[in-house]
Amino acid sequence: MIFPSASFLYQQNNGYILYTVINYVLPNKLTMKKFLTIVALVFASSLGVYAQGLSGGAKAGLNFADVTYSGSGSYSSPGIRPDFHVGGYLTFMFTEHLGLQPELLYSGQGAKSGSSKLKINYITVPILVRFNVNKVLSFHAGPQIGILTSAKVKSGSSSIDYKDNYKSSDVGIAIGTTVDLPMKLNFTFRLIKGITDINDTGSSLEVRNFNIQLSVGYKLFGK
């Protein structure tokens, strides 16, 4: 099996090496708590200062997720696993062209290899700098933090809980573009690349998330 577990296979130089999990490292929950507190303060202060430039809505769409494995000078990824994301967004425009767009999403991620599926689910918080080219086209980029909610490997009718094998949080970089239509609909294309190692098994193997998102949104309030 290519997913990290008590023992698993990792492809290297057209062969496979058996890795064995030997210990478990507790996540740094204090850091996560501080981060979420800062995010809440940013939201609250932005809401009060930039209320006239505030808009928001709901969004949902498809994920095309994968994970990458690297170690001992080699690199591999199992394969794309489709899933979905759903949530909401706020947009604070500081000027006509420049603004901040925080979001709160449930995001199904992971990877697929043959009949085996790795399902890693997160609550994600992207905090994006937004640049409006005009009233229709915009670009955005910024950090994203993911809070792990569950992780399982499914193969056929069997399902194994893998949550203890992954860290409780993930940090990535998101970049994308959005098209806003006059009927309050918007369409977003986004790439998210994990920059932190999510492997929490104690082995030297580094595991990172990768995700492509296609979203449809509807503006609920604001201009």
trRosetta pair geometry for C-beta under 8 A, 3 or more apart (Angstrom, degrees):
i j d omega theta_ij theta_ji phi_ij phi_ji
1 5 6.2 23 88 10 133 134
1 8 5.3 -72 85 -133 85 89
1 9 6.4 134 56 23 35 90
1 116 6.4 169 -136 -133 93 167
1 153 7.3 53 -173 -180 138 154
1 155 7.9 -96 -111 -54 118 148
2 8 6.6 88 -155 174 13 111
2 9 6.0 -54 -87 78 55 83
2 10 7.0 105 -144 -100 72 47
2 11 7.1 -11 -120 -18 115 96
2 69 7.5 -131 174 -15 97 153
2 76 7.8 -99 -160 115 129 128
2 78 5.4 153 97 -92 141 108
2 113 5.3 56 36 9 130 173
2 116 7.6 150 34 85 88 143
3 8 6.2 -115 82 -136 39 146
3 78 7.5 -4 -66 -60 79 149
3 111 7.5 172 -90 65 101 112
3 113 7.7 -167 -38 22 90 127
3 116 6.9 -144 -9 150 119 130
3 118 4.8 161 -105 -82 136 124
3 153 5.2 176 76 -99 158 132
3 162 7.0 -54 148 -114 126 161
4 8 5.5 -140 -122 23 29 156
4 19 7.5 -46 -123 91 78 133
4 21 7.1 95 177 -71 93 117
4 162 7.5 118 82 -164 79 124
4 165 5.1 168 107 175 109 132
4 199 5.9 143 -59 -129 169 101
4 201 5.3 -143 172 -26 128 146
4 203 7.2 -160 -137 35 118 134
4 205 6.6 -178 -91 86 117 139
4 207 6.5 -88 -20 -50 133 148
5 8 4.8 116 33 -57 83 111
5 21 7.0 -115 125 -15 30 130
5 153 7.3 -52 -75 0 121 155
5 160 7.4 20 -121 122 127 147
5 162 6.8 -78 -97 -115 81 108
5 165 6.7 -56 -100 -88 41 155
6 20 7.2 -6 156 -151 58 68
6 21 5.3 -98 -134 37 35 115
7 18 6.1 6 -177 -175 106 100
7 19 6.8 172 -151 86 57 50
7 20 4.9 -15 -102 -104 89 71
7 21 7.1 -127 -66 7 45 79
8 18 7.5 159 80 -149 26 59
8 19 5.6 -17 61 59 76 96
9 16 4.3 -5 -169 -173 112 126
9 17 7.2 139 -154 66 60 35
9 18 6.1 -36 -96 -95 64 60
9 19 7.7 162 -101 15 15 81
10 16 6.7 137 63 -155 33 70
10 17 5.4 -31 63 61 90 87
10 19 5.6 41 -8 -16 120 119
10 69 6.0 -143 -141 152 106 145
10 71 7.0 -5 158 55 155 121
10 76 7.4 162 -172 42 74 131
10 205 6.2 -142 -94 -108 156 136
11 14 7.7 7 -173 -105 96 14
11 15 7.3 154 -152 82 59 30
11 16 5.8 -40 -96 -96 52 71
11 69 7.9 111 39 79 81 132
11 74 7.3 -134 108 145 66 138
11 76 4.8 83 63 -60 112 168
12 15 6.1 -33 73 68 67 78
12 16 7.2 115 26 -117 75 23
12 17 5.3 2 25 -6 127 114
12 71 8.0 -69 -85 83 126 82
12 72 6.1 2 -130 86 147 124
12 74 4.3 172 -126 25 82 165
12 76 7.9 -114 -71 -19 53 126
13 74 6.5 -108 -31 -87 70 138
17 72 7.6 23 28 37 164 160
19 203 5.3 51 -180 -143 125 155
19 205 6.0 -14 -119 -28 167 133
20 203 7.6 153 75 -88 36 119
21 24 7.8 37 169 -66 115 77
21 165 7.3 -83 -105 -117 152 99
21 201 4.2 -87 -122 -175 109 113
21 202 6.2 102 -161 48 72 100
21 203 6.1 -81 -103 -36 59 108
22 201 8.0 88 28 152 51 82
22 202 5.3 -110 63 105 75 135
22 203 7.3 117 14 -71 87 72
23 201 7.8 116 71 161 43 47
23 202 3.9 117 62 -88 76 163
24 164 6.2 -27 -134 170 138 104
24 200 6.6 42 -152 142 71 91
24 201 7.0 -37 -97 -135 65 35
24 202 6.3 -83 -65 -32 26 114
25 200 5.7 -127 55 -161 86 83
25 202 6.2 142 -24 -78 95 80
27 32 7.4 28 143 -23 117 131
27 167 5.3 122 -100 -160 109 76
27 168 3.7 -119 20 13 176 111
27 169 6.6 127 -166 8 135 86
27 200 7.0 -44 -66 -116 87 145
28 31 4.4 34 124 12 115 116
28 32 6.9 147 102 -15 69 87
29 32 5.4 -54 -153 38 43 115
29 33 6.3 46 151 -24 72 103
29 168 6.8 1 -87 74 78 158
30 33 5.7 -53 -149 33 33 112
30 34 6.5 31 154 -17 65 105
31 34 5.8 -56 -151 36 31 110
31 35 6.4 33 153 -22 65 106
31 169 7.9 -128 95 36 105 155
32 35 5.7 -55 -149 33 31 113
32 36 6.4 26 157 -15 66 106
32 147 7.1 102 -158 -109 128 100
32 168 6.7 -61 -54 108 156 116
32 169 5.3 -173 -95 -51 116 144
33 36 6.0 -57 -148 38 29 107
33 37 6.4 33 152 -21 63 107
34 37 5.6 -55 -151 34 32 114
34 38 6.5 32 153 -19 65 104
35 38 5.8 -56 -154 34 32 110
35 39 6.4 33 150 -20 66 105
35 145 6.3 131 149 -89 145 174
36 39 5.4 -48 -146 35 36 115
36 40 6.4 39 154 -21 65 103
36 125 7.8 147 -109 -9 77 167
37 40 5.8 -54 -151 34 31 112
37 41 6.5 29 152 -17 64 106
38 41 5.7 -56 -150 37 32 111
38 42 6.4 35 152 -21 66 104
39 42 5.7 -54 -150 34 31 112
39 43 6.5 32 153 -19 64 105
39 102 7.2 137 -165 -142 97 141
39 125 6.0 -1 -141 164 158 149
39 127 6.9 -134 -122 -68 98 130
40 43 5.7 -54 -150 35 32 112
40 44 6.3 28 155 -18 66 108
41 44 5.7 -55 -143 38 32 109
41 45 6.1 25 161 -14 67 109
42 45 6.2 -59 -142 41 26 104
42 46 6.0 24 160 -17 63 113
42 102 7.3 135 107 -59 117 145
42 127 7.4 27 104 -134 157 135
43 46 6.0 -63 -147 39 23 109
43 47 6.2 28 156 -25 62 110
43 90 7.3 96 -139 51 97 154
43 102 6.1 -90 -90 56 96 161
44 47 5.8 -55 -150 30 28 114
44 48 6.7 20 157 -13 62 106
45 48 6.0 -60 -153 38 32 106
45 49 6.1 12 161 -6 69 114
46 49 6.2 -66 -137 46 28 98
46 50 5.5 -29 -175 33 69 114
46 92 4.7 -77 174 -78 119 167
46 100 6.4 -96 -131 71 150 136
47 50 7.4 -65 -108 57 10 74
47 51 6.2 45 172 -84 53 82
47 54 6.7 53 -131 -100 61 148
47 90 7.9 -42 -85 -177 92 153
47 92 7.7 -106 -74 -89 43 124
48 51 6.6 -17 -149 -42 18 106
50 53 4.8 -50 176 51 96 104
50 54 6.2 127 116 -56 81 87
50 92 4.5 81 97 -164 143 106
50 93 7.2 176 177 60 125 42
50 94 6.4 -66 -113 -91 140 60
51 54 5.2 -40 -153 -3 38 129
53 91 8.0 -94 144 122 81 78
53 92 5.9 77 100 -167 102 53
53 93 3.9 -125 178 61 120 80
53 94 6.8 173 89 -65 165 20
53 99 6.9 -152 148 -112 125 120
54 90 6.8 -24 -158 -169 91 100
54 91 7.2 147 -153 80 43 57
54 92 5.8 -11 -97 -101 72 68
54 221 8.0 5 119 110 89 103
54 222 5.5 -121 112 -98 54 130
55 90 7.4 156 86 -158 42 54
55 91 4.8 -10 62 56 88 105
55 93 7.8 26 10 -11 101 106
55 219 5.9 -16 171 -152 117 115
55 221 6.3 -166 -144 99 61 58
55 222 2.4 -156 -101 98 75 146
55 223 6.1 -111 -71 49 127 44
56 88 6.6 36 175 171 106 105
56 89 6.1 -169 -146 97 73 53
56 90 4.3 -23 -95 -104 112 63
56 91 6.6 -179 -77 14 55 71
56 219 7.3 132 92 -148 23 69
56 220 6.0 -30 99 51 74 100
56 221 6.0 7 51 54 80 89
56 222 6.2 96 8 3 57 131
57 88 6.7 -164 105 -149 32 80
57 89 6.2 -5 58 56 69 88
57 184 7.5 164 -104 174 145 98
57 186 7.6 127 68 23 152 118
57 217 5.3 101 104 170 127 102
57 218 5.2 -159 -175 93 126 46
57 219 4.1 -96 -62 -110 137 33
57 220 4.5 154 -111 -4 65 80
57 221 7.6 180 -71 24 70 56
58 86 7.9 4 -179 -173 96 80
58 87 7.4 -163 -149 114 67 28
58 88 5.1 -45 -103 -99 59 81
58 89 7.9 158 -103 17 15 75
58 217 6.7 176 94 -150 40 73
58 218 5.7 -4 59 54 84 90
58 220 6.4 67 -8 -40 85 120
59 85 8.0 2 115 111 93 97
59 86 7.4 -173 98 -144 53 45
59 87 6.4 -11 61 68 83 64
59 88 6.8 140 17 -110 78 28
59 89 5.9 27 -3 -8 125 113
59 103 7.6 -38 40 -142 131 126
59 105 7.7 -44 78 -99 103 110
59 186 7.8 -50 -100 75 112 101
59 188 7.2 7 -154 19 143 130
59 215 4.9 23 175 179 118 124
59 216 6.7 172 -150 88 74 37
59 217 3.6 -30 -94 -95 98 92
59 218 7.5 173 -80 16 55 58
60 84 6.8 7 -176 179 92 109
60 85 6.7 -175 -146 95 52 56
60 86 4.1 5 -109 -108 97 82
60 87 7.6 137 -82 15 65 47
60 215 6.8 158 87 -146 17 81
60 216 6.5 -20 66 60 67 81
60 217 8.0 141 14 -87 49 55
61 84 6.9 176 97 -151 28 74
61 85 6.0 -8 60 56 71 89
61 188 7.5 -141 -12 62 162 92
61 213 6.1 94 93 -180 124 84
61 214 4.9 -146 173 98 128 56
61 215 3.6 -130 -7 -102 145 48
61 216 5.7 139 -78 8 100 67
62 82 6.2 -31 -166 -157 106 98
62 83 7.6 137 -161 79 59 34
62 84 6.1 -52 -108 -106 42 63
62 85 7.8 23 112 17 4 82
62 213 7.2 165 86 -149 52 50
62 214 4.9 6 53 54 96 99
63 82 6.7 143 81 -159 62 46
63 83 4.5 -15 60 66 115 82
63 84 6.2 -158 7 -85 92 8
63 85 5.5 94 -48 -27 107 100
63 107 6.2 108 -73 -165 145 87
63 108 6.0 -174 37 74 142 72
63 109 6.1 -98 160 -91 152 65
63 211 5.5 -38 -157 -158 102 110
63 212 7.2 133 -162 72 50 52
63 213 5.8 -21 -101 -98 65 75
64 80 5.1 -11 -179 -161 89 122
64 81 7.9 154 -159 70 44 33
64 82 5.9 -20 -101 -97 64 68
64 211 7.0 138 70 -160 50 56
64 212 4.2 -13 57 59 105 104
64 213 7.9 -160 21 -70 73 32
64 214 7.8 46 -11 -4 103 99
65 80 6.9 127 64 -153 33 63
65 81 5.4 -35 69 64 88 84
65 82 7.7 142 19 -104 78 17
65 83 6.0 -12 9 23 123 111
65 108 7.4 -139 -3 117 147 60
65 109 4.0 -176 -144 -148 157 69
65 110 5.6 77 107 45 130 45
65 111 6.7 -109 120 -71 85 53
65 120 7.9 -145 152 54 148 95
65 209 7.1 -36 -159 -163 103 93
65 210 7.0 146 -158 86 55 57
65 211 4.7 -12 -105 -106 80 86
65 212 7.8 -154 -69 28 41 62
66 77 5.1 44 163 177 123 127
66 78 6.8 -170 -152 57 88 76
66 79 6.6 -126 -116 124 109 14
66 80 5.3 -56 -62 -91 105 53
66 81 7.0 140 -82 12 54 77
66 111 5.0 64 -145 -107 51 96
66 209 8.0 136 84 -163 45 50
66 210 4.8 -18 68 67 88 106
66 211 7.6 180 26 -77 60 47
67 77 6.5 176 87 -139 42 87
67 78 6.8 29 54 17 85 104
67 109 8.0 98 -59 149 91 104
67 110 6.9 -43 -25 -167 110 33
67 111 4.6 -92 18 -36 89 130
67 118 6.8 -48 8 90 132 146
67 120 7.6 75 -61 10 128 142
67 198 7.9 -92 -137 50 122 127
67 207 5.6 4 174 -171 123 94
67 208 6.6 157 -159 78 73 37
67 209 5.8 -41 -105 -102 77 46
67 210 6.8 166 -100 18 25 83
68 75 6.6 -7 -177 -167 108 92
68 76 7.3 162 -156 87 65 32
68 77 4.7 -44 -101 -82 65 102
68 207 7.2 161 78 -150 49 47
68 208 5.1 -13 53 58 98 91
68 210 6.1 63 -23 -19 102 121
69 75 7.2 159 86 -154 55 44
69 76 5.2 -14 60 65 101 81
69 77 6.9 165 14 -85 75 46
69 205 6.0 -19 -159 -173 96 110
69 206 7.3 142 -156 77 45 54
69 207 5.9 -12 -99 -98 67 74
70 74 7.0 -170 -143 93 57 46
70 75 4.7 -4 -103 -104 91 78
70 76 7.9 164 -77 21 52 55
70 205 7.5 143 71 -162 37 62
70 206 4.9 -24 65 64 88 105
70 208 7.7 3 10 7 109 108
71 74 6.8 -18 70 56 51 78
71 204 5.5 123 -144 115 124 88
71 205 4.4 -78 -31 -110 151 56
71 206 6.0 156 -62 12 88 76
72 204 7.6 89 -43 105 82 125
77 111 6.9 -141 -179 -131 81 139
77 210 7.4 -26 -128 29 145 136
78 111 4.2 103 57 151 123 128
78 112 6.3 178 126 75 116 28
78 113 3.9 -86 -164 -58 112 108
78 118 7.2 115 38 10 160 122
79 111 6.2 114 58 -177 50 89
79 112 4.9 -66 87 77 101 76
79 113 5.6 138 19 -85 109 58
80 111 7.5 -71 -109 -139 12 64
80 112 6.7 -17 90 35 34 106
81 109 7.7 103 74 178 111 38
81 110 5.0 -34 62 89 149 91
81 111 5.3 166 -9 -151 117 14
81 112 3.9 133 -81 -28 94 100
81 117 6.0 116 -126 -145 137 93
81 118 7.1 -156 -19 58 158 69
81 119 7.6 -132 143 -88 153 63
83 107 7.7 95 104 175 121 56
83 108 3.2 -124 160 102 138 112
83 109 6.5 -127 45 -70 144 25
83 110 7.1 86 -29 30 141 99
83 119 7.6 127 -90 -133 141 88
84 108 5.7 41 48 29 54 120
85 105 5.0 15 180 176 111 125
85 106 6.4 175 -150 87 61 53
85 107 4.3 0 -108 -106 108 73
85 108 6.9 -150 -70 21 61 69
85 124 7.6 -31 -140 33 127 127
85 213 6.2 -23 23 -131 142 119
85 215 7.1 -52 76 -93 112 104
86 105 6.7 151 76 -152 25 79
86 106 5.5 -7 57 53 78 98
87 103 6.2 97 107 171 128 94
87 104 5.1 -151 -175 100 129 57
87 105 3.5 -131 7 -102 146 54
87 106 5.9 156 -61 8 101 63
87 124 8.0 -132 -16 61 162 83
88 103 6.9 -175 98 -151 41 71
88 104 5.9 3 57 55 80 90
88 105 7.9 -174 26 -76 39 63
89 101 6.0 7 -176 -177 114 98
89 102 7.2 171 -151 94 66 43
89 103 4.3 -26 -101 -102 86 91
89 104 7.8 -179 -81 21 45 60
89 217 6.8 -26 26 -135 127 143
90 101 6.9 179 87 -147 50 55
90 102 5.6 3 54 60 99 84
90 103 7.6 -174 22 -82 62 47
91 99 5.8 45 -180 136 85 144
91 100 7.6 163 -154 84 47 45
91 101 4.9 -10 -104 -102 75 91
91 130 6.5 -25 -140 26 102 164
91 222 7.1 177 61 114 98 160
92 99 5.4 176 90 -166 50 98
92 100 4.7 -5 58 56 104 91
92 101 7.6 -169 24 -74 66 44
93 96 7.3 29 170 -122 125 15
93 98 7.4 125 -157 85 67 38
93 99 3.8 -56 -103 -83 51 131
93 130 7.8 -72 -95 83 74 120
93 132 7.4 -1 -122 -10 120 134
94 98 5.4 -36 58 98 104 90
94 99 5.6 171 5 -100 73 56
94 100 7.2 61 -29 -9 105 89
95 98 4.8 37 43 40 103 90
95 99 7.6 -144 42 -57 56 72
96 132 7.0 -108 143 71 60 126
97 131 6.0 11 161 -159 89 69
97 132 4.9 -138 -139 59 52 83
97 133 7.7 58 -140 -84 103 17
98 129 7.5 -21 -161 -174 86 93
98 130 7.3 142 -160 84 39 62
98 131 6.1 -10 -101 -106 64 69
98 132 7.7 -124 -50 19 26 82
99 129 7.7 153 86 -162 40 52
99 130 4.6 -22 72 65 88 108
99 132 7.2 39 9 -19 110 104
100 127 7.2 -13 -171 -175 101 79
100 128 7.2 145 -163 81 53 50
100 129 6.4 -35 -105 -106 63 51
100 130 6.7 179 -93 13 9 94
101 126 7.7 -1 108 112 86 103
101 127 8.0 159 84 -160 48 36
101 128 4.5 -25 67 69 94 103
101 129 7.8 148 22 -113 82 3
101 130 4.6 71 -15 -41 115 127
101 140 5.9 -47 43 -128 133 143
102 125 7.0 -8 -167 -174 96 85
102 126 7.0 171 -148 92 46 58
102 127 5.1 -7 -103 -111 84 70
102 128 7.3 172 -79 21 33 71
103 124 7.6 8 101 107 101 89
103 125 7.0 174 80 -148 59 42
103 126 4.8 14 43 53 107 96
103 128 7.3 22 -5 3 104 113
104 123 7.2 -5 -170 -179 82 95
104 124 7.7 163 -152 84 37 52
104 125 6.0 -3 -102 -103 66 76
105 123 7.3 161 85 -159 45 51
105 124 4.8 -17 65 60 97 96
105 125 7.9 -180 25 -74 74 34
105 126 7.4 20 9 3 119 99
106 121 7.3 -2 -175 -175 88 102
106 122 7.7 166 -155 90 46 48
106 123 6.0 -32 -99 -103 61 66
106 124 7.8 146 -111 16 11 80
106 149 7.9 -15 -139 3 92 155
107 121 7.1 163 87 -155 50 58
107 122 5.0 -16 64 66 98 92
107 123 7.6 141 18 -112 83 17
107 124 4.7 17 3 -6 133 124
107 146 7.0 -80 57 -124 128 116
107 211 7.3 20 176 -151 131 165
108 119 6.8 -30 -164 -158 96 91
108 121 5.3 -23 -108 -106 62 86
109 119 7.9 126 77 -161 41 45
109 120 4.9 -38 82 77 90 91
109 121 7.0 158 26 -94 72 32
109 122 6.3 9 10 6 120 108
109 209 5.9 10 164 -145 150 122
109 211 5.7 -69 -117 -84 114 124
110 117 6.6 61 128 171 140 77
110 118 4.1 -171 -169 104 105 74
110 119 4.7 -69 -47 -105 160 25
110 120 4.5 149 -76 13 79 79
110 151 7.8 152 -95 -138 106 78
111 117 7.7 -177 92 -154 43 51
111 118 4.7 16 49 49 78 116
112 116 7.2 160 -156 90 54 55
112 117 5.1 -14 -108 -109 83 74
112 118 7.3 -147 -71 25 39 72
113 116 5.2 -11 68 66 83 102
113 118 7.9 35 6 -10 95 100
115 155 5.7 82 115 -151 93 75
115 156 6.2 32 151 -52 130 70
116 153 6.4 -5 -170 -174 100 99
116 154 7.2 160 -153 84 52 46
116 155 4.4 -16 -101 -90 77 102
117 153 7.0 161 82 -155 48 52
117 154 4.8 -11 59 59 100 94
117 155 7.4 175 19 -72 66 54
118 151 7.5 -5 -176 -167 84 88
118 152 7.8 173 -153 90 45 41
118 153 5.5 -20 -101 -102 65 79
118 162 7.3 -42 -143 46 89 160
119 150 7.3 -5 117 111 98 99
119 151 6.9 171 92 -147 59 42
119 152 5.0 -5 58 59 104 84
119 153 7.5 178 19 -86 75 28
119 154 6.5 29 -7 -1 117 108
120 148 7.1 -56 -172 -130 93 96
120 150 7.6 -172 -145 95 37 54
120 151 4.7 7 -109 -110 74 92
120 166 6.4 132 -127 -87 122 176
120 198 7.9 63 -160 142 157 154
120 209 7.4 -125 88 -98 143 115
121 148 7.5 99 81 -159 55 56
121 149 4.8 -55 104 63 100 104
121 150 4.7 18 42 52 113 86
121 151 7.3 -156 21 -70 68 52
122 146 3.7 -16 -168 -171 148 111
122 147 6.1 130 -162 59 80 42
122 148 5.9 -44 -101 -95 78 40
122 149 6.3 165 -110 4 21 91
122 170 6.6 -69 -107 35 147 120
123 146 7.1 147 73 -158 40 60
123 147 4.5 -17 59 57 95 104
123 149 6.1 89 -20 -45 87 117
124 144 5.7 7 -175 179 108 111
124 145 7.1 167 -151 87 60 41
124 146 4.6 -24 -98 -100 82 80
124 147 7.6 -167 -76 18 34 68
125 144 6.8 164 81 -156 44 63
125 145 5.2 -8 56 59 97 89
125 146 7.8 -179 19 -81 66 35
125 147 7.7 43 -7 -13 103 101
126 142 6.4 111 179 82 84 103
126 143 7.4 179 -145 102 57 41
126 144 4.1 -25 -95 -101 74 99
126 174 5.1 -22 -129 23 125 157
126 192 7.9 -103 -89 -103 120 123
127 142 5.2 -110 95 142 59 137
127 143 5.9 3 52 65 94 81
127 144 7.4 173 16 -88 61 48
128 140 4.2 34 165 174 130 117
128 141 6.4 137 -150 65 87 13
128 142 4.0 -168 -111 25 44 125
128 174 6.4 -66 -90 86 110 118
129 140 6.5 168 81 -150 44 67
129 141 6.0 -20 55 65 91 68
129 142 5.2 135 2 -63 73 114
130 138 5.7 11 -175 170 97 130
130 139 7.5 161 -153 85 54 41
130 140 4.6 -20 -100 -97 70 100
131 138 6.2 165 85 -159 45 79
131 139 5.1 -10 60 60 99 87
131 140 7.2 178 19 -80 67 49
132 135 7.3 29 -180 -89 123 28
132 137 7.6 128 -161 90 57 50
132 138 4.6 -37 -102 -99 57 104
133 136 7.9 -43 74 68 97 69
133 137 4.5 -20 51 92 122 101
133 138 6.3 -164 7 -91 76 41
133 139 7.1 66 -35 -7 102 92
134 137 5.8 45 42 39 85 85
135 180 6.9 -100 155 80 60 118
136 179 6.0 -2 167 -155 83 74
136 180 5.7 -152 -141 60 38 74
136 181 7.4 41 -133 -86 89 41
137 177 7.1 -14 -164 -173 85 108
137 178 7.7 152 -153 83 41 53
137 179 6.1 -16 -97 -105 63 69
137 180 7.9 -144 -54 22 21 80
138 177 6.9 164 89 -156 48 63
138 178 5.0 -10 63 58 97 96
138 180 7.0 38 1 -12 111 110
139 175 7.9 -2 -179 -171 94 80
139 176 7.4 179 -154 98 60 38
139 177 5.2 -30 -104 -102 67 79
139 178 7.8 -180 -85 19 22 73
140 174 7.5 -7 117 117 97 101
140 175 7.3 -180 95 -146 56 42
140 176 5.7 -10 60 63 91 78
140 177 7.4 165 18 -91 74 30
140 178 6.8 31 -4 -8 116 109
140 190 7.8 -29 73 -106 107 108
141 173 7.4 8 -171 178 89 91
141 174 6.7 -177 -143 96 47 61
141 175 4.4 7 -107 -107 95 80
141 176 7.6 157 -77 18 60 54
142 173 7.6 -157 116 -150 19 65
142 174 6.2 -12 63 58 59 92
143 171 6.5 -22 -167 -167 108 95
143 172 7.3 142 -160 81 60 42
143 173 6.3 -46 -105 -102 52 58
143 174 7.4 85 -178 15 8 87
144 171 7.2 151 82 -158 52 48
144 172 4.8 -20 64 67 101 90
144 173 7.1 166 16 -100 89 10
144 174 4.7 70 -29 -25 124 117
144 192 5.9 -36 41 -139 152 120
145 169 6.2 -16 -173 -169 98 110
145 170 7.1 150 -162 79 50 50
145 171 5.5 -20 -104 -101 71 72
145 172 7.9 169 -85 23 27 69
146 169 6.5 150 80 -161 57 56
146 170 4.0 -7 54 56 111 100
146 171 7.6 -155 19 -68 76 28
146 172 7.1 33 -13 3 109 109
146 209 7.4 17 21 23 156 165
147 168 7.0 -6 -155 159 65 78
147 169 5.9 -21 -103 -104 54 79
148 151 6.6 -24 -165 -35 117 108
148 163 6.8 143 150 -149 124 89
148 166 5.9 165 -119 110 154 114
148 167 7.0 160 -20 101 140 46
148 168 5.1 -126 35 -149 113 40
148 169 6.7 -119 -8 -67 89 30
148 170 7.1 94 -55 -15 90 98
150 161 8.0 -81 -163 -138 87 86
150 163 5.9 -68 -147 -82 43 116
151 161 7.4 88 83 -171 66 57
151 162 4.4 -84 123 83 101 89
151 163 4.5 145 39 -87 93 54
151 165 6.8 -123 108 55 143 91
151 166 5.0 116 -42 19 167 135
152 159 5.4 2 178 -173 129 96
152 160 6.4 153 -159 75 74 44
152 161 5.7 -41 -102 -105 84 42
152 162 5.8 156 -107 16 23 91
152 163 7.7 -7 -57 -42 62 80
153 159 7.3 163 82 -152 46 50
153 160 4.9 -10 57 57 94 100
153 162 5.4 74 -18 -34 93 132
154 158 7.0 167 -150 90 54 53
154 159 4.9 -12 -101 -103 83 80
154 160 7.9 -175 -76 21 40 66
155 158 5.5 -11 65 63 78 100
161 164 7.6 60 130 3 95 91
162 165 4.7 -44 -179 30 83 123
162 166 6.7 60 131 -11 91 104
163 166 6.5 -77 -158 42 37 96
164 200 7.2 -123 160 95 47 118
165 199 7.3 -38 163 -148 80 60
165 200 6.0 149 167 61 28 83
165 201 5.2 6 -146 -69 81 98
166 198 5.1 3 -154 156 93 100
166 199 7.1 -54 -111 -108 58 27
166 200 5.5 100 -169 14 8 109
166 207 7.7 -86 -113 90 90 138
167 170 6.9 130 81 -68 105 69
167 196 7.5 -81 66 132 152 119
167 197 7.7 93 -8 106 137 62
167 198 5.0 -130 31 -151 99 58
167 199 7.5 19 -20 58 96 18
167 200 4.5 147 -61 -59 64 118
169 196 7.8 10 111 85 80 155
170 194 5.6 -49 -179 -129 113 116
170 196 5.9 -171 -150 64 55 111
170 198 5.2 -12 -96 -88 106 118
170 209 5.7 46 -179 4 151 133
171 194 7.2 106 81 -152 42 69
171 195 5.8 -51 104 58 89 93
171 196 4.6 75 42 -11 90 124
172 192 4.9 60 130 176 144 92
172 193 5.7 168 -162 84 101 36
172 194 4.4 -61 -90 -95 104 45
172 195 5.8 146 -118 0 42 79
172 196 7.7 -102 -61 17 57 84
172 209 6.3 -72 -73 76 134 110
172 211 7.9 36 170 27 172 106
173 192 7.2 170 82 -149 39 56
173 193 5.5 -13 56 59 88 90
173 195 5.9 60 -15 -34 96 122
174 190 5.7 1 -170 -176 103 116
174 191 7.0 164 -149 85 54 48
174 192 4.6 -16 -97 -99 84 85
175 190 7.0 161 84 -151 32 70
175 191 5.6 -12 61 59 82 94
176 188 5.8 52 144 -180 137 94
176 189 5.5 -172 -157 97 100 52
176 190 3.2 -47 -70 -100 148 70
176 191 6.4 165 -74 15 84 60
176 213 7.4 -43 -92 65 151 100
177 188 7.2 176 91 -146 40 61
177 189 5.7 2 55 56 82 93
177 190 7.9 -175 23 -75 44 61
178 186 5.5 12 -179 176 109 118
178 187 6.9 159 -154 81 61 42
178 188 4.5 -20 -100 -97 86 85
178 189 8.0 -174 -78 24 44 59
178 217 7.9 -14 -146 26 122 133
179 186 6.4 170 85 -155 48 68
179 187 4.9 -5 54 55 99 94
179 188 7.9 -166 22 -73 63 43
180 185 7.8 159 -155 92 49 45
180 186 4.6 -21 -103 -102 63 104
180 219 7.8 41 -145 -38 108 130
181 184 7.5 -32 82 41 78 19
181 185 4.6 -3 51 68 118 89
181 186 6.6 -170 13 -82 75 47
181 187 7.7 48 -20 -5 107 94
184 218 5.8 46 129 -163 101 69
184 219 4.2 -123 -161 48 90 96
185 216 6.9 -26 -163 -169 99 90
185 217 7.1 139 -163 80 49 55
185 218 6.0 -25 -102 -100 59 68
185 219 7.9 -118 -56 4 16 84
186 216 7.5 151 81 -160 50 45
186 217 4.4 -17 63 63 98 105
186 218 7.6 -173 21 -75 78 25
186 219 6.9 76 -13 -39 113 95
187 214 7.9 -11 -171 -172 88 78
187 215 7.0 161 -156 86 44 60
187 216 6.0 -15 -103 -105 71 64
187 217 7.5 -164 -71 21 26 80
188 213 7.0 -4 111 114 102 102
188 214 7.4 165 86 -154 61 35
188 215 4.2 -3 55 56 104 108
188 216 8.0 -161 21 -69 78 22
188 217 6.6 44 -10 -11 112 116
189 212 8.0 -16 -167 -173 78 89
189 213 7.4 159 -156 87 34 63
189 214 6.1 -3 -105 -106 68 69
190 212 7.4 158 85 -159 54 46
190 213 4.4 -8 61 58 102 105
190 215 7.2 17 7 -1 114 114
191 211 7.6 153 -160 87 43 55
191 212 5.9 -18 -104 -106 66 70
191 213 7.9 -163 -72 22 22 77
192 209 7.3 -16 118 119 102 108
192 210 7.3 161 90 -158 66 38
192 211 4.4 -4 59 61 107 99
192 212 7.8 -166 23 -75 74 26
192 213 6.8 43 -7 -11 111 111
193 208 7.6 21 177 151 70 123
193 209 7.8 163 -165 95 29 68
193 210 5.8 2 -117 -115 62 78
194 198 6.8 -44 -177 -27 152 113
194 208 4.0 -175 88 -174 115 86
194 209 3.6 103 -38 48 134 76
194 210 6.5 -98 10 -59 91 50
195 208 7.2 49 -78 -142 10 129
196 208 7.2 149 75 -115 34 92
197 206 4.5 -84 -115 -145 117 86
197 207 6.2 89 -161 47 71 55
197 208 6.4 -64 -102 -68 46 82
198 207 5.2 -75 60 95 82 98
198 208 6.6 132 3 -104 95 36
198 209 6.5 53 -15 -30 143 93
199 203 6.7 -71 158 60 134 89
199 205 5.7 -179 -124 94 171 83
199 206 6.2 -145 14 -134 128 28
199 207 4.1 113 -50 17 97 107
201 205 7.7 8 54 53 122 105
219 222 6.6 -102 -176 64 114 88
